[in-house]
């Protein structure tokens, strides 16, 4: 890809993210009250395990699906069944919202499967801070650490978790796709920084 085309692609991507931010601001009646919290990028020496494609769910998602690349079909079927059982137990329909055949790793790190409870306990807090929580000790997050994805999909508030993991170098991803992402002015800067510094190769946004 030529530098000119790459620049246009990056500009278009950031324009989409800016549009998402403006829409979110409008929905919140005039903007945000934020603190200038920034997740510092540590000096990390880590061996990353190639793990195909990954996906981090958003509000109300609390489940885990993990199948290493090259795993036999029987293991994938068993893990799909487990994921569906988690979905049913939570009264949710995660397995209908994500193509498990396309991903090797799917995680939902909600504070609660109840969307309103998760919104109050986690999502609003991230929005008020202007970025993701600096410490995240959820077992689901621990299962994310150390993986390298070809593509990392990030849904809703899952974009905050992806940003935290990438900024802390807990994970690597060549390409990131944001699906209806939660965005703040500060996280918009951080996404741009990851892209411009080559920490990720591409960043795309799919807006609702």
Phi, psi and omega in degrees: 000133180291159180299322181296315179293320178298319179296320179293320179296316179296317180297319180295320179297314180293328177296320177296317179295321177297322178297320178297321179296315180297320179296320178294321177299316181297320180294336181260021173058052169113002173126197187241156165250109187238152167260154184273059177279130179232130175281111182292146179270109184282164173276108187242133173246101187223144173264123183261141181262120177303131187221031175064229180255143179234162181213133176244119183284170186253224187301128177081358180276122178217088184195167181215134176223126183213116179227113182299146175305138179087358179294151182288161186298328181294322178294317179300317180297318179297317181291326175296319178297318179298318180297319178294323177295319177299318180298314181294319180297328180275354183070027182243182181226050182303316186294342178272347185259351182220140180277099184293338177289342182268339186245149173263340184217128175224129180224143171236125187243037181294155174285338181200151175283347173282120188300319181292320178295316179296321179300315183286317188278339188227306190293313180296324178297315177300318182293319181294326179284339183088005180184180183288158177299138183289340179233132181219108188254012180301137179302327177297324178292320179300326180288341178281328187297137174090006181258150175240121184253144170290313175227137177238112177269138185227116186255128173055235179292345174301337176297327177294319180293317177300316181297316178301312184295318180290319181293323178278359182060031173284333176223167170234151176210134176287314184230138180239134176237124181258124181252107182052052191288151167281124186227142172232167177305320182291317181290331175300319177296319183291321176298316179299321179295316178300322181287312184291331180270003176078013177291330171233151184273327180212154180220121181233149180237134173247111187264144181291000000 
